[in-house]
Amino acid sequence: MSAAAAPEPTVDQTLAALADPVRRRVVELLAQRPMRPGELAQELGASASSLSKHLRVLRLRGLVSESHPRFDARVRIYTLRSAPMVELRGWLETAERGWAQQLAAFVEFAEGAQ
């Protein structure tokens, strides 16, 4: 059974959630496989309460989802959601195209000035 679906995050929400290095590391670990909070805490060397706060931010921002296996509702498993990363990648690609166009225009201008 899954928890209620989180709203789709905006790029700003995704960037805000990823501004913290611990949360970025959680995302890196969850990109490898779904994990329980205890596993994440052990990998990060973080306390359970500290990690809980980071997971809450990631969950509220829509970057991770929490589920409970049918065999034990007390167990929580966190999974990385792809939608926020796809949206972020699209935003970055658009920005990169703009930078490339500006650089090309600058090079053309600089070469024409010679």
Secondary structure by P-SEA (a helix, b strand, c coil): ccccccccccaaaaaaaaccaaaaaaaaaaaaccccaaaaaaaacccaaaaaaaaaaaaaaccbbbbbccccccbbbbbbbaaaaaaaaaaaaaaaaaaaaaaaaaaaaaaaac
